[in-house]
Amino acid sequence: MSKYPIKKEFFPFSHFKPPISEKFLAMAVPHMKAPRSIFRDAEVEVSCHEVTSYDGEGIECLVMSPKGISENAPCLIYIHGGGFVLPAAGYHYKNAMRYAKEVGCKVVFVNYRLAPRHAHPVFFEDAYAAFCWAYGNAQALGIDISRIGVGGDSAGSTLAVGVCMMAKDRHHPAKILFQMLPYPYLDARGESESCKKFTDTPMWNSTLSARIGNMTRVDKGRHDYVYYSPVEAASLDGLPPAYIETAEFDCLHDDGILYAQRLREAGIDVVINETKGTMHGFDIVQRAPTTKAAVAERIRFMRGAFCAADTKKG
């Protein structure tokens, strides 16, 4: 692996490359569970729900509710990363808990079905089903349907954008407030400068992206292929405003930049946060100063969007 000037605060993950293979996934995935600590948090109540997806199968969603929050609260639909093949890691849950506490919202955390066992478009349909479930059960869940945002990191960003595109294409009545997208995967072509340059970066790289592409079994001939590669969509009109965060030494860096350009061309507001000295998934090191600053920016964006919507509604 080449040496990159990644900040020392991210050690040892600044030297880690996931051993992604079908054999590894078969061994690792069954052992990756939600940390029990999230159910013991004194500030947030966490409840588990089984949501029926498009094909009648059940998926797990966790609802994270700050204690004392109003019964008509804003909601973030959060979709974790992991290359479409890995379950949520501990830091995904911890970030979601922090969003709930510091944004002051409910978080619906979606545990969608994974490749290679489940091929495209199952994970998109699962994410959309979770969104529809939250909207359809808003009263029972204490969610304000006029204040729903969607977010996700890495492959979770792909799914978050996919939910926004599906909601538009399927004429869902919800008006999604925002897309919150840290280091997103949004360009499946593999032709960007960052994709060509960062073939061996830690945490993720274009070599792994190519390997994952085979596992997801995406059919480029499908009409919904653009959900998997949104920068290739003919139009992005009507999508919500976005917060896009990039990592400097990341094969997906240019995905975020290209998507931001496409959104702006469509007249959609975009906030870009280009973090420096970072690699993909850098927020796994939660105590790193750069992570703290980036997460604070995500929270600031979401709070601002929810507050603006509440003021407008009032």
C-alpha positions as CSV (number, residue, x, y, z in Angstrom):
1,M,0.0,0.0,0.0
2,S,1.3,3.5,-0.9
3,K,1.9,6.0,1.8
4,Y,-0.5,8.9,2.0
5,P,-0.2,12.0,4.2
6,I,-3.2,11.0,6.3
7,K,-3.4,12.6,9.7
8,K,-1.9,10.6,12.5
9,E,-5.1,11.1,14.6
10,F,-6.7,8.3,12.5
11,F,-4.1,5.6,13.4
12,P,-4.4,2.6,13.2
13,F,-7.3,2.8,10.7
14,S,-5.1,5.0,8.5
15,H,-3.2,1.7,7.8
16,F,-6.2,-0.7,7.5
17,K,-7.6,-2.2,4.4
18,P,-10.7,-4.4,4.8
19,P,-10.1,-7.9,3.5
20,I,-13.3,-7.9,1.5
21,S,-14.2,-11.2,-0.2
22,E,-17.2,-13.5,-0.2
23,K,-15.4,-15.9,2.1
24,F,-14.5,-13.1,4.6
25,L,-18.1,-11.8,4.5
26,A,-19.5,-15.3,5.2
27,M,-17.4,-15.5,8.3
28,A,-17.7,-11.9,9.6
29,V,-21.2,-10.7,8.8
30,P,-23.0,-13.1,11.3
31,H,-21.0,-11.7,14.1
32,M,-21.6,-8.0,13.5
33,K,-24.4,-6.9,15.8
34,A,-25.6,-3.6,17.2
35,P,-23.6,-2.7,20.3
36,R,-25.6,-3.4,23.5
37,S,-24.5,0.0,24.8
38,I,-27.0,1.8,22.7
39,F,-29.8,0.2,24.6
40,R,-28.4,1.4,27.9
41,D,-27.9,5.1,27.0
42,A,-29.5,7.3,29.6
43,E,-30.5,10.0,27.1
44,V,-31.9,8.0,24.2
45,E,-34.6,5.3,24.0
46,V,-34.0,2.7,21.3
47,S,-36.8,0.4,20.1
48,C,-36.6,-2.4,17.5
49,H,-39.2,-2.8,14.7
50,E,-39.7,-5.3,11.9
51,V,-40.6,-3.5,8.7
52,T,-42.1,-5.4,5.8
53,S,-40.2,-4.7,2.6
54,Y,-41.4,-4.7,-1.0
55,D,-41.2,-8.5,-1.3
56,G,-42.9,-9.3,1.9
57,E,-39.7,-10.0,3.8
58,G,-39.0,-8.3,7.1
59,I,-36.1,-5.9,7.8
60,E,-35.0,-4.5,11.1
61,C,-35.3,-0.8,11.9
62,L,-34.2,0.8,15.1
63,V,-35.9,4.0,16.3
64,M,-33.7,6.2,18.4
65,S,-35.7,8.8,20.4
66,P,-34.1,11.3,22.7
67,K,-35.8,11.2,26.1
68,G,-38.2,14.1,26.5
69,I,-38.4,14.9,22.8
70,S,-41.8,16.2,21.6
71,E,-44.4,13.9,20.1
72,N,-44.2,15.7,16.8
73,A,-40.5,15.5,16.3
74,P,-38.2,15.8,13.2
75,C,-36.8,12.6,11.9
76,L,-33.7,11.4,10.2
77,I,-33.8,8.2,8.1
78,Y,-30.3,7.0,8.5
79,I,-28.8,4.3,6.2
80,H,-25.4,2.9,7.1
81,G,-22.4,2.3,4.8
82,G,-20.5,-0.9,4.3
83,G,-20.2,-1.4,0.6
84,F,-23.7,-2.9,0.4
85,V,-22.1,-6.1,1.9
86,L,-21.3,-5.3,5.5
87,P,-23.7,-4.6,8.4
88,A,-23.5,-1.4,10.4
89,A,-20.4,-1.1,12.5
90,G,-20.3,0.3,16.0
91,Y,-19.4,3.8,14.9
92,H,-22.5,3.9,12.6
93,Y,-24.7,3.3,15.6
94,K,-22.8,5.8,17.8
95,N,-23.0,8.5,15.1
96,A,-26.7,7.9,14.8
97,M,-27.2,8.2,18.6
98,R,-25.3,11.5,18.5
99,Y,-27.4,12.8,15.7
100,A,-30.5,12.0,17.8
101,K,-29.2,13.8,20.8
102,E,-27.6,16.8,19.3
103,V,-29.8,17.4,16.3
104,G,-32.8,16.9,18.6
105,C,-34.6,14.4,16.3
106,K,-35.7,10.8,16.0
107,V,-33.5,8.6,14.0
108,V,-34.8,5.6,12.0
109,F,-31.8,3.4,11.6
110,V,-32.2,1.0,8.7
111,N,-30.7,-2.5,8.7
112,Y,-31.3,-3.4,5.1
113,R,-30.5,-6.7,3.5
114,L,-27.0,-7.2,2.1
115,A,-25.2,-8.4,-1.0
116,P,-24.0,-10.8,-2.2
117,R,-26.9,-12.8,-0.7
118,H,-29.3,-10.2,-1.8
119,A,-28.6,-8.6,-5.2
120,H,-29.6,-5.2,-6.5
121,P,-32.1,-3.7,-6.1
122,V,-33.1,-5.3,-2.8
123,F,-31.1,-2.9,-0.6
124,F,-32.6,0.1,-2.3
125,E,-36.1,-1.3,-1.9
126,D,-35.5,-2.0,1.7
127,A,-34.3,1.5,2.4
128,Y,-37.3,2.9,0.6
129,A,-39.6,0.6,2.5
130,A,-38.2,1.9,5.8
131,F,-38.7,5.4,4.7
132,C,-42.3,4.7,3.7
133,W,-42.9,2.8,7.0
134,A,-41.7,5.8,9.0
135,Y,-43.9,8.2,7.1
136,G,-46.9,5.9,7.2
137,N,-46.6,5.3,10.9
138,A,-45.5,8.9,11.8
139,Q,-48.3,9.5,14.3
140,A,-47.5,6.3,16.3
141,L,-43.8,7.0,16.1
142,G,-44.1,10.7,17.1
143,I,-42.7,12.0,13.8
144,D,-43.5,15.2,12.1
145,I,-44.0,14.3,8.4
146,S,-43.1,17.8,7.3
147,R,-39.6,17.4,8.9
148,I,-38.0,14.2,7.5
149,G,-34.5,14.1,6.2
150,V,-32.5,11.3,4.7
151,G,-28.8,10.5,5.3
152,G,-26.2,7.9,4.9
153,D,-22.4,7.4,4.6
154,S,-20.6,5.8,1.8
155,A,-22.9,3.1,0.3
156,G,-25.5,4.4,2.7
157,S,-25.3,7.7,0.9
158,T,-26.0,5.9,-2.4
159,L,-29.1,4.4,-0.7
160,A,-30.1,7.8,0.8
161,V,-29.9,9.4,-2.6
162,G,-31.8,6.5,-4.0
163,V,-34.6,7.0,-1.5
164,C,-34.9,10.6,-2.6
165,M,-35.0,9.7,-6.3
166,M,-37.5,6.8,-5.7
167,A,-39.7,9.1,-3.7
168,K,-39.7,11.6,-6.5
169,D,-40.2,9.0,-9.3
170,R,-43.0,7.2,-7.3
171,H,-44.8,10.4,-6.4
172,H,-44.5,9.8,-2.7
173,P,-46.3,12.6,-0.8
174,A,-43.4,13.3,1.5
175,K,-41.3,16.4,0.9
176,I,-37.8,15.2,2.0
177,L,-36.0,18.1,3.6
178,F,-32.4,17.2,2.9
179,Q,-29.8,14.6,1.9
180,M,-26.9,14.3,4.4
181,L,-24.1,12.5,2.6
182,P,-20.6,11.9,4.2
183,Y,-18.0,10.5,1.7
184,P,-20.7,9.2,-0.7
185,Y,-20.5,6.5,-3.4
186,L,-22.5,8.1,-6.3
187,D,-20.6,7.3,-9.5
188,A,-20.3,3.7,-10.5
189,R,-18.4,4.4,-13.7
190,G,-15.0,4.2,-12.0
191,E,-13.6,6.9,-14.4
192,S,-13.0,9.8,-12.0
193,E,-9.5,11.1,-11.2
194,S,-9.8,10.1,-7.6
195,C,-11.0,6.6,-8.5
196,K,-8.0,6.2,-10.8
197,K,-5.6,7.6,-8.3
198,F,-6.6,5.9,-5.1
199,T,-6.4,2.3,-5.8
200,D,-4.9,1.2,-2.5
201,T,-5.9,3.8,0.1
202,P,-6.8,2.5,3.6
203,M,-10.4,1.8,4.7
204,W,-11.6,1.9,1.1
205,N,-10.2,2.2,-2.4
206,S,-11.2,1.7,-6.1
207,T,-9.9,-1.9,-6.1
208,L,-12.5,-2.8,-3.4
209,S,-15.2,-0.8,-5.2
210,A,-14.6,-2.9,-8.3
211,R,-14.8,-6.1,-6.3
212,I,-18.0,-5.0,-4.6
213,G,-19.6,-4.2,-8.0
214,N,-19.5,-7.9,-8.9
215,M,-21.1,-8.9,-5.6
216,T,-24.1,-6.5,-5.9
217,R,-24.9,-7.9,-9.3
218,V,-26.2,-4.5,-10.6
219,D,-27.8,-4.6,-14.0
220,K,-26.9,-1.5,-16.0
221,G,-29.9,-2.2,-18.3
222,R,-32.4,-1.7,-15.5
223,H,-34.4,1.6,-15.5
224,D,-33.5,2.1,-11.9
225,Y,-29.7,1.7,-12.4
226,V,-29.3,5.5,-11.9
227,Y,-30.2,5.1,-8.2
228,Y,-26.9,3.1,-8.0
229,S,-25.0,5.8,-9.9
230,P,-26.9,9.1,-9.5
231,V,-24.4,11.3,-11.3
232,E,-25.5,9.4,-14.5
233,A,-29.1,10.3,-14.1
234,A,-30.6,12.4,-16.9
235,S,-32.1,14.8,-14.4
236,L,-31.8,15.5,-10.7
237,D,-34.6,18.1,-10.6
238,G,-36.8,18.1,-7.6
239,L,-34.3,16.5,-5.2
240,P,-33.8,18.0,-1.7
241,P,-30.9,20.2,-0.7
242,A,-27.7,18.4,0.2
243,Y,-24.8,18.3,2.7
244,I,-21.9,16.5,1.0
245,E,-18.7,15.7,2.8
246,T,-15.6,14.4,1.1
247,A,-12.4,12.7,2.4
248,E,-9.2,13.9,0.8
249,F,-7.5,10.5,0.2
250,D,-10.6,8.6,-1.0
251,C,-11.4,7.0,-4.3
252,L,-14.9,8.4,-3.8
253,H,-13.8,12.0,-3.3
254,D,-14.8,13.1,-6.8
255,D,-18.2,11.3,-6.5
256,G,-19.3,13.9,-4.0
257,I,-17.9,16.8,-6.1
258,L,-19.6,15.6,-9.3
259,Y,-22.9,15.0,-7.6
260,A,-22.7,18.5,-6.0
261,Q,-22.1,20.0,-9.5
262,R,-25.1,18.1,-10.9
263,L,-27.4,19.3,-8.1
264,R,-26.3,22.9,-8.5
265,E,-26.9,22.7,-12.2
266,A,-30.5,21.6,-11.3
267,G,-30.8,24.7,-9.0
268,I,-30.5,22.7,-5.8
269,D,-28.7,24.1,-2.7
270,V,-25.6,22.2,-1.7
271,V,-23.2,22.6,1.2
272,I,-19.8,20.9,0.6
273,N,-17.4,20.1,3.4
274,E,-14.0,18.9,1.9
275,T,-12.2,17.4,4.9
276,K,-8.4,17.3,4.7
277,G,-5.9,14.7,5.7
278,T,-8.7,12.2,5.8
279,M,-9.4,8.8,4.4
280,H,-12.7,7.1,3.6
281,G,-14.6,6.2,6.8
282,F,-12.4,8.5,8.9
283,D,-15.1,9.0,11.5
284,I,-14.6,5.5,12.7
285,V,-12.0,7.3,15.0
286,Q,-14.6,9.2,16.9
287,R,-12.2,11.1,19.2
288,A,-10.1,12.5,16.4
289,P,-10.4,16.3,16.2
290,T,-11.1,16.2,12.5
291,T,-13.9,13.7,13.1
292,K,-15.4,15.9,15.8
293,A,-15.4,18.9,13.6
294,A,-16.9,17.0,10.6
295,V,-19.7,15.5,12.7
296,A,-20.4,18.9,14.2
297,E,-20.9,20.3,10.7
298,R,-23.3,17.5,9.8
299,I,-25.3,18.2,13.0
300,R,-25.3,22.0,12.3
301,F,-26.6,21.4,8.8
302,M,-29.4,19.1,10.0
303,R,-30.4,21.3,12.9
304,G,-30.6,24.2,10.5
305,A,-32.8,22.4,8.0
306,F,-35.2,21.2,10.7
307,C,-35.4,24.5,12.4
308,A,-36.0,26.4,9.2
309,A,-38.8,23.9,8.3
310,D,-40.3,24.4,11.8
311,T,-40.2,28.2,11.5
312,K,-41.8,28.0,8.0
313,K,-44.5,25.7,9.3
314,G,-45.3,28.0,12.2
